[in-house]
């Protein structure tokens, strides 16, 4: 007979090796040519098949360790949402085995379990119970949840009277209040706008820093590479590639680039000017107020340059909530096929921007002897948070560059080189 001390000092149970582990995971649906075939399948399906199989996901193997941040990329319809729903337990797999160790919180369809006739507080208790929280836990955290949502006295009104922004605020506050071991994010890192978008982004980053396991599905290759240590690429229901985030995003982007059509449209936005109140920004956010380029002594939004000879100077003026840290700035150069040729990022170059007491700032980026070869290029500007992860504003194709060249080199860029005979 074991003594009490022996029982207490016995070997402690080992933590699971994986937060998520799957083998041969698959999901199959039956597709019917006519609505009546569903009834026929129910009545006579034992003798005849009235549907055809469609495998949304097939033979997927996963092994994600606790504390890992893993990206999920793939085209629309590739099977990403199917995989996420199975990981969250809302959809059973058709084949294979799945083991999820820990409490899961999902930012998939926020507020999907809300009853429009119930008040905000009633929905908090109901939705939190669905997410696995006990009634007393919800009571203990209610003030924190409501303070984070910040919708005031509307918490006592039926949800059907809420604006879409208020609805998302409350749903996000509940979904992230469960202190999950595993967080599943579908596309959006932050929800809402202005101050709440930044606040929701900070909460997710706090979970990442706390060592939570995160599965992040996104179409933004930049965010996947910046946030994730590994990534997986789902293509036509199958796991096409899994590796480092840089390797997977590069391979996936190459696949996308092969099918992008030529788009001649330009989306230039006129100056808003620094004299506009608050630069058009909302509280807790930031805006680009002006982007202008200068080349060969000429300023404007559409310029002519000579490859390897003309200097390019781009000025970006912005305004941000004075209560926020100074932002970061990025530029992306695209060719006529909308393929990204090059980009520059202030944080990547260890450049710290500054703002005045009103939140106004200005930065100039110089490109000596622009090495782009002949062609038509557009420039997109970005204003992001101090870590360059949360984007406050993106101004698509705000500059147009017409580049000519004197030599016969082919391609997109002239590489620095040296000949030895």
N, C-alpha and C positions, 0 to 999 in steps of 0.2 A: 504493500500500500504506500503510495507516494505521500510524503509530508507536504504541508502547505507551502513551506519554503522551497521545496523542490519544484512544486508546480509553478510558483511565481518566477523562479530563476531558470526555467526551462528555455529551450531555444525559441526565439521569437519567429513568427511567420515571415518568410521572405517576401519582399515586395515583388510584384510581377515584373518580368523582364520587359514586357511590352505594354504600352497603353492601349494600342490597337493591333490586333493580329488577325489576319484573314488568309484563308487558303482556298483557292478555286472558287472564289465568290462569283455568283452569277445571278441575273434576274431576267426571267423570260415572261413575255406577255403573249396573249393570244389575240391576233388581229382578225377581225371579221369583215367580209366583203359587204354584208348586208345586216341591218339590225336584227332581222328575223333569225339569222344564223346563231345568235346567242341562245335563243330558246331551243333551237334544234340541237345545239351542243349539249344543253342541259338535259333534254329528253332522250336523245339518241347518240350522245357522244361516246357511249360505250362501244358502239359498233362502227361509228364513222366520225372522222374529224372534220369539223366545219370551220375551223380557224387555221391560220398559219402562224408559225412561231416567229416571234421577234425578240432577239436577245439584246436588251438594252445594256447589259453588262455581262461579260463572260470571262471566266477563268482568271480572276484578279487575285494576286497574292500581295499582302501588305504586312509590314512589320515596323511599327512606329514606336519608338522608345518614349518613356515618360520625359516630359520637358522639351521634346523636339518640336520645332515649328516647320511644318511640311506644307509646301504649296501644291495646289492641284490646278492643272491647266488643261485646256482642250477646247475644241470648237463647240458651238451650241448644238445640242443634240448628241454629244459624244458619250453621255452617260454619267457625267459628273454629279448632277443632282440626284440621280438614282443611287449612286454610291454614298453620297452624304446622307440621304434619308435612311439607308440601311445602317450606317454607322450611328445615327441618332436613335435607331430603334423604331422608327415610324413605318418601316417597310421591311417585311421579311425576305430573305434571299431565297431564290429558287434552288440554287445549288451551292455547295461549299460550306465552310464553317467560318464563324465570325466571333471573336472574343474582344469585348471592350471593357477594360478595367478602369473604373472610376466614374464619377458623376459627369454627365455630358450636358453642356449648354449649347444651344444652336442658334445662330443668327441667320436663319434661313428666310422664313416668311414671318416677319415680326407681327405679333398680334393675331396670328391665325386662330388662336383659341379664345379670343375675346368675344364676349356676348355683347352686341350693340345695345341691348336693352338694359344691361347692368351699368352701375356707376363705375367710375375709375377705380375706386377702392375695392369694390366687389370683384372687379376683374383682376385686380392685383392678387387677391387671395385665391381666386379660382385658378389663374394662370400659374401662380407659384406652386400650388398643389400639384398641377400637371407636371411641373418641372421637378417635383420630388421634395419640395420644402414642407416641413411640418407647420401647423397653424401657429404655434408659438414662435417659431423662427420668423415667420412672416410678420407677426406682431412686433418682434424685437427689431426688425429691420424696416418697418413700415415708414418711419420718419425719414430714414436715409433714402429709401426708394422714391418717396414723394419729393424730397428735396432735390434729388438728382433729376427727376422728370421735370420739375419746375413748371407745373401747369396751373398752380394756384388753386382757387376754389372750384375749378372745373372737375377736380377729383370726385366731387359729390354729385356730378351730373352724369346722365347716361352717355356712354361712349359714342353713341350715334350722333351726338351733338358736337363732337370734337372735329377740329380741322385735321387734315392728314398729318401735319407736323406734330400736333399734340398727341395724336394717336401713336406715332412712331416713338416719341419721347418716352411715353409711359411703357410701351412694349419693350423698348430697349432697356429701360431701367430695371424692369422685372427680370428680363432674360439674363442680364449680367450680374444680378444680385445673388445668384445661387452659389457663388464661389465654386465654380466647376473645376474638376481635374482636367477635363478635355473641353476645349472650345472649338466649335465648328463655325466657320464664317464663310458665307456664300457671297462673294463679290465685294460688298461694301465694308470697308474698314470703319467707317463712321456714318452716322445717319443724321438727318436734320440739316440745318444750316446755321451759319454764324457760330455763336458761342457754344451751342449744344453739339455741333459737329466736332468741334475741337475737344469738348469734354468727353464725348463718347469715344473719340480716337484715343485720348489719354487713358481712359479706363481699359481699353483693350491692350494698349501698350503696357499698362501696369500688370495685367494678367500674364503677358509674355515675360516681363522682368521677374515675376514671382515664380517662374519655372513651370507654368502650366503647359500642357500639351495643346498645340494649336494646329488645326487643319484649315488652311486658308485657300479658298477657291477664288480665282480672279482672272480677269482678262488683261490686267496690267502687269506686263512682264517686269517692269521696273520694281513695282511693289513686291512681287514674288521674290525677285532676286535680292532685294534690300532686306526683307524680313525673314526669309526662310533659309534654313541650312540645306534642306533637301527639297526636291520637287518631283512630282510624277505627272506624266502626260497620258491622259485617257483619249483614245482615238477609236471611234466606231465601236465603243463598248469594250475595248481591250486595253490593257496597260501596255502602251507602246514603249515607254521609257521611264526609268527611275534613276536618279543620280543627284549630283549637286545641283543647287538651284541655277547656277550659271550655265551648266551643261544642258539642262533640260529646257530652260527658257530660250537659249540660243538655237537649239534644234527645232523647237516649236515655232519660233519666230521665222526661221528659214522656211519652214513648211507654209506658214501663212503668206510670206512674201511671194511665193511662187504663184499665188492665185489672186493677188490684188490687182484690180483693173485700174487703168489710167483714169484719173479724175482731174480735169482742168479747172475746177471751181476754186475760187479764193474767198476766204471768209475774213476780210479785213474789218476791223472795228475802228471807228473814228476816235480821236482823243476825247477823253472825258475832262481832261484838264485838272490841274491841282487845285483850282479855285472852287471846284464843285464841293459842296458840303460833305465832309467825311470821305471824299474820293469815291462816293457811291458804295462804300463798304457797309457791311452790317456789323453789329457788335460781336466781338469775339472772332472776327475774321479779317481778311485783307483783300485788296483789289489792286490790279494793275491799272494805273491811270494813263500811262502813255508809253508807247514803244516806237522808237524812230531809229533809222539807220543812216549812216553817212559813209560815202565812198567817193573818192576822187573829188572832194570838195563839194559834193552834192548831197543834200539831205532829203529824205523822203521814205516812202514805204515800198517803192518799186525802183530799183537801182540797176545800173549796168556796171559790170566789173570785168576785168581781164584776169584770167587765171594766173596765179603766181606773181602778179604785179601790183594789183590794187589792194590797198588796206581797207578793211571793213571795220566800222565802229558802230556798235549797237547800244543805245541808251534805253534803260528801263526805269520808269518812275512808278512808285507804288505807294499805297497807304495801308496801314494796318492798325488794328486796335492798339492804342498805346499801352494797354495792360498786358499785351502778349510779348514774348521774346521777339527780337528782330528776325525776319523771315529769311528764307533762302530763295535763290532765283536760278532758273534753268532755261536753256534754249535748245530746241531740237531742229535740225536741218533735214528737210525731206526733198527727194527728187520729184520729177513729174509723175512718177507712179505711186507717190505717197509713201515710198519706202524711206525709213530713217537712215540718213547717211552718216550723221554725226550728232553729238550733243555735248553740251558743257553744263556743269553744275557747280554752283558756288561752294557748297559744302565739300564736294569731291576735291576741290582745289584748296581747301582749308581757308576760304575767304569768309570772313565774318562781316555781314552787313550791319549798318547802323541806321537808326531813325531819329528824327527830332522829337520834341516833347508832344507833338501832335500825331506822331505815328507816320510821318512822311519820310520817304527814303528815295535814294537814286543810286544807280550803279551803271557803270560803263564797261562793256566788254570789247576788247580789241582783238582783231584777227589780222595780224600782219601778213601781207602778200597771200591773200586767201588761196589755199591750194585746191579748191574745188575745180574740176575740169568743166568743159563747156556743157551748158545745159541750163535749165530753168529750175530754180530751187525755191522752196518756201521755208519760212522760219516760224516756229510756234513758241510762244513764251509761257513760262510757268512761274507762279508765285506759290511757294510752299512753306510749311512750318520750318522751324530752325533745324530739324533733323531731315528735312526733305522727304518726308513720308506722307504727310497729310497735305494735299494740294488745296490751297485756298481758291485759286483761279487758274484757268488755262485759256489762253487766247490763241485760237487755231489760225495758222497761216497768215499771220499779221504782217509779214514782210515778204516781198518777192525779189529774188535776185536773178538777173539775167547775166550769165557768165559766158564770155567768149575766151578763146585761147589762140595763141600764135603757133603752137606746135601741133603735132598729129597724134599725141597720146590719146589712148582710149580708156574709158572707165569713168569713175566718179571723182577721184582725187589723185593728185600728183604726189607720189611718195618721195620723201627726201632720199637721195641715193648718191652713190659715188662709183665711178668706173675705174677699173684697174685692168690695163691691157698687158 
